[in-house]
Amino acid sequence: MAASASVPSSEPHIPVLLRSLLDEVSPVSGVWLDGTLGAGGYSRALLENGAERVISVDRDPAALEMAADWAGNYGDRLQLVKGGFGNLDRFADVPLDGVTLDLGVSSMQLDDPERGFSFMADGPLDMRMGSQGPTAADLVNRLTEKELADIFFLYGEERAARRIARATVRRRAKSPITRTLELASVVQGCLPRAKCGQSHPATRAFQAIRVAVNNEYEQLVDGLEAAERALKPGGFLAVVTFHSIEDRVVKRFFRQRSGMDQRGSRHAPPQESKATRFRLKTYTPIGPDDRELATNRRSRSAKLRIGVRTCAEAGQCDRTALGLPALPRRGMGK
Ligand SMILES: C[S@@+](CC[C@H](N)C(=O)[O-])C[C@H]1O[C@@H](n2cnc3c(N)ncnc32)[C@H](O)[C@@H]1O
């Protein structure tokens, strides 16, 4: 493309890897579905760079309210939908030319203490992207020590999972943990102080609880399968991930659906077969360049992977091969 493609700058959330995405899918045309509207950086860029229409989905009502400020500029070329991208094929009225999923939370969600996502500012321990279902406080105060340890370990890859779970249960026996900084302090008490340049000690534990509250891994796999159903042959599926578990799932999905995991040798050329639902557009993920890193710290762990839909019939993927962390079945009681 399109060095000249127009990329709107959209405070308060700076879109991540947007220029790389546009470069890879250019020339943009037809009907796209943006499964993670956020501040609308991707949706607007697609509309400004050739998409006839964009269906923009978010489970967070605040994202849709924010979009009301600029949605009028695009008339009926923009459709706003409140919902989870796990069902995204239900929101598409025609076969799609492209689907974008920019995973995780937006800066608006992270920076608003009242949403409860941040370990840096005090707020209610909520972490729900939508407005329904159990909050982070519900999980932290009601799950058993073992269930909490599983979440910290499997969803956050936190090595001190058991220690943190034990400390959480001990702390909540005195009074329920209802604030973000209360949980952050419990986690910090279990881990060494972060050295300069290291992430905050509560990063992994907060990620783990957020993933559990929002069923993020289930939504991700449902969304990848739904995109396979919704895309037309030649349509793009572009996914931006922010941590290793998400990226592993997306990488394995694309390998499986492109038939690459059936090859004997990884040096053998890819072969199209009946099972090939996607062709890989990116063999290795695209990360931020120095310029993006310098202007947007939140881009540092981002990875973009893109597949192109073939004409093979859509189907169900083998979920057991995606490296999804599987929690033992849980209740909500101590
Ligand atoms: C990283 S932000 C997207 C930012 C957006 N690309 C932009 O440029 O402004 C992620 C957004 O996706 C939403 N989201 C996360 N998981 C979702 C899901 N399963 N279904 C629908 N929306 C989801 C979040 O509420 C958040 O608004």
The ligand as a MOL file (V3000), in Angstrom:
LIG
                    3D

  0  0  0     0  0            999 V3000
M  V30 BEGIN CTAB
M  V30 COUNTS 27 29 0 0 0
M  V30 BEGIN ATOM
M  V30 1 C -7.6340 -3.0540 22.2980 0
M  V30 2 S -9.2470 -2.4050 22.2700 0 CHG=1
M  V30 3 C -9.5590 -2.1160 20.5680 0
M  V30 4 C -9.0700 -0.7860 20.1100 0
M  V30 5 C -9.4700 -0.4300 18.7020 0
M  V30 6 N -8.8450 -1.2970 17.7200 0
M  V30 7 C -9.1170 1.0260 18.4100 0
M  V30 8 O -8.3010 1.2510 17.5120 0
M  V30 9 O -9.6300 1.8990 19.0700 0 CHG=-1
M  V30 10 C -10.2210 -3.8160 22.5580 0
M  V30 11 C -11.7130 -3.5610 22.5730 0
M  V30 12 O -12.3320 -4.7980 22.3030 0
M  V30 13 C -13.4130 -5.0020 23.1620 0
M  V30 14 N -13.5390 -6.4350 23.3300 0
M  V30 15 C -12.6860 -7.2800 23.9350 0
M  V30 16 N -13.1430 -8.5320 23.8620 0
M  V30 17 C -14.3040 -8.4800 23.1710 0
M  V30 18 C -15.2390 -9.4680 22.7410 0
M  V30 19 N -15.0720 -10.7580 23.0220 0
M  V30 20 N -16.2940 -9.0610 22.0110 0
M  V30 21 C -16.4830 -7.7540 21.7210 0
M  V30 22 N -15.6360 -6.7750 22.1150 0
M  V30 23 C -14.5580 -7.1390 22.8220 0
M  V30 24 C -13.0460 -4.2640 24.4280 0
M  V30 25 O -14.2240 -3.9040 25.1410 0
M  V30 26 C -12.2750 -3.0610 23.8840 0
M  V30 27 O -13.1410 -1.9880 23.6640 0
M  V30 END ATOM
M  V30 BEGIN BOND
M  V30 1 1 1 2
M  V30 2 1 2 3
M  V30 3 1 2 10
M  V30 4 1 3 4
M  V30 5 1 4 5
M  V30 6 1 5 6
M  V30 7 1 5 7
M  V30 8 2 7 8
M  V30 9 1 7 9
M  V30 10 1 10 11
M  V30 11 1 11 12
M  V30 12 1 11 26
M  V30 13 1 12 13
M  V30 14 1 13 14
M  V30 15 1 13 24
M  V30 16 1 14 15
M  V30 17 1 14 23
M  V30 18 2 15 16
M  V30 19 1 16 17
M  V30 20 1 17 18
M  V30 21 2 17 23
M  V30 22 1 18 19
M  V30 23 2 18 20
M  V30 24 1 20 21
M  V30 25 2 21 22
M  V30 26 1 22 23
M  V30 27 1 24 25
M  V30 28 1 24 26
M  V30 29 1 26 27
M  V30 END BOND
M  V30 END CTAB
M  END
